């Protein structure tokens, strides 16, 4: 039972944009001028939000495999299969990369990952709220602050019910038994 629980938690963590949120939170005080935004700060914050949102979506369209050399290799998921980031055709070790095809679930996972990031960054971060929504009243702020929790809970349920099999950039590497299979 504990193994199933930990695996489910790991699946959720693979899909939540934790690293992107951390990057945003580190850079946020700089680009928002700690919430005292002028037009330039709003543009910079918008660019940062866009880049981080793209990062959330892009990472769900990556996967990995263990190459012939025993090292983890990464690639972009396409309708035809995995397109390795390196051009070395021998690095796949004769593996059939067409099994890594793009699926509808990848788009669902990307949409929810971006939704979680957007909810956390746009609504739960005090600097961003002060920058973009300075006229929010205290009553409205409590409602706005609760929304990221709801979005995160819904996304967590979706990620638990429809787990991802991807092991992309920033996700845990393929299991050791996968490495043993690749070397045979």
C-alpha positions in Angstrom: 0.0 0.0 0.0 2.8 2.4 0.9 4.5 1.7 -2.5 1.4 2.6 -4.4 1.0 5.8 -2.3 4.6 6.9 -2.9 4.3 6.1 -6.6 1.2 8.2 -6.9 2.8 11.1 -5.0 5.8 10.7 -7.3 3.6 10.8 -10.4 2.0 14.1 -9.2 5.3 15.6 -8.4 6.5 14.8 -11.9 3.8 16.9 -13.4 3.5 19.8 -11.0 5.7 22.7 -12.1 7.7 22.9 -8.9 11.0 24.0 -10.4 9.4 26.6 -12.6 7.6 28.0 -9.6 10.8 28.2 -7.7 12.6 30.1 -10.5 9.6 32.4 -10.8 9.6 33.1 -7.1 13.3 33.9 -7.1 13.1 36.3 -10.0 9.7 37.7 -9.1 10.8 40.4 -6.6 13.3 41.8 -9.2 10.9 42.0 -12.1 7.9 43.2 -10.1 10.0 45.7 -8.1 8.6 43.9 -5.0 5.0 44.7 -6.1 5.6 48.4 -6.9 5.2 48.0 -10.7 5.4 50.6 -13.4 4.8 49.7 -17.1 8.3 48.4 -17.6 8.0 46.1 -14.6 4.7 44.8 -15.8 6.2 44.0 -19.2 9.2 42.2 -17.6 6.8 40.3 -15.3 4.7 39.3 -18.3 7.7 38.1 -20.2 8.9 36.0 -17.1 5.4 34.6 -16.7 5.3 33.6 -20.4 8.7 32.0 -20.3 7.9 30.1 -17.2 4.5 29.0 -18.6 6.2 27.8 -21.7 8.7 25.9 -19.6 5.9 24.1 -17.7 4.2 23.1 -21.0 7.5 22.1 -22.8 8.7 19.9 -20.0 5.6 17.7 -20.3 6.5 17.0 -24.0 9.9 15.6 -23.2 10.9 12.0 -22.3 14.0 10.0 -21.7 15.5 6.6 -22.3 18.7 4.8 -21.4 21.1 4.8 -24.3 23.5 2.1 -25.4 26.2 3.7 -23.2 24.0 3.3 -20.1 23.4 7.1 -19.8 20.0 8.7 -19.7 19.2 10.5 -23.0 16.5 13.1 -23.4 14.3 14.0 -26.3 11.2 15.8 -27.6 8.0 13.8 -27.9 6.6 14.0 -31.5 3.7 12.3 -33.3 6.2 9.8 -34.8 8.1 9.1 -31.5 10.9 10.6 -29.5 13.2 13.0 -31.2 16.5 12.9 -29.3 18.1 16.2 -28.4 21.5 14.9 -29.6 21.9 13.9 -33.3 23.9 10.8 -32.5 21.8 8.1 -34.1 23.8 5.4 -32.3 22.9 6.7 -28.8 19.5 5.1 -28.9 21.3 1.7 -29.0 18.8 0.3 -31.5 15.8 1.1 -29.4 12.5 1.8 -31.0 11.8 5.4 -30.1 8.5 5.4 -31.9 6.8 4.0 -28.8 7.3 7.5 -27.2 4.6 9.0 -29.5 2.7 12.1 -28.6 -0.6 11.4 -26.9 -3.7 13.3 -26.0 -2.8 12.9 -22.3 0.4 14.9 -22.9 -1.8 17.9 -23.8 -4.0 17.4 -20.8 -0.9 17.2 -18.5 0.6 20.3 -20.1 -2.7 22.3 -19.7 -3.0 21.4 -16.0 0.7 22.1 -15.3 0.3 25.5 -16.9 -2.9 26.1 -15.0 -1.2 25.3 -11.7 1.7 27.6 -12.5 -0.7 30.4 -13.5 -2.8 30.0 -10.4 0.2 30.0 -8.1 2.1 32.8 -9.9 -0.8 35.1 -10.8 -2.9 34.7 -7.7 -0.9 33.4 -4.7 2.2 35.6 -5.1 1.8 38.9 -3.2 4.2 40.8 -5.5 2.3 39.8 -8.7 -1.0 40.5 -7.2 0.2 44.0 -6.1 1.6 44.6 -9.5 -1.3 43.5 -11.7 -4.3 43.8 -9.3 -3.4 46.6 -6.9 -7.1 47.5 -6.3 -8.1 44.2 -4.9 -9.9 44.6 -1.5 -9.0 42.3 1.4 -12.2 40.3 0.9 -11.3 39.7 -2.7 -7.7 38.7 -1.8 -8.9 35.9 0.4 -11.0 34.4 -2.5 -8.1 34.9 -4.9 -5.7 33.3 -2.5 -8.0 30.2 -2.2 -8.2 29.6 -5.9 -4.6 28.3 -6.4 -5.4 25.6 -3.7 -8.5 24.5 -5.6 -6.7 24.5 -9.0 -3.8 22.5 -7.4 -6.2 20.0 -5.9 -8.1 19.5 -9.1 -4.8 19.1 -11.0 -3.5 16.7 -8.4 -6.6 14.5 -8.8 -6.3 14.5 -12.6 -2.6 13.6 -12.3 -3.4 10.8 -9.9 -6.3 9.4 -12.1 -4.3 9.8 -15.3 -0.7 9.4 -14.4 2.1 10.2 -16.9 4.6 7.6 -18.0 7.0 10.3 -19.2 10.4 10.7 -17.6 11.4 14.0 -19.1 13.8 16.8 -18.3 13.7 17.5 -14.6 11.7 14.3 -13.8 13.1 11.2 -12.1 15.2 9.1 -14.4 13.9 5.8 -15.7 14.0 3.0 -13.2 17.1 0.8 -12.8 15.4 -2.2 -14.4 15.0 -0.1 -17.5 18.8 0.4 -17.6 19.3 -3.3 -17.3 16.9 -4.0 -20.2 18.6 -1.4 -22.3 22.0 -3.0 -21.9 20.8 -6.4 -23.0 
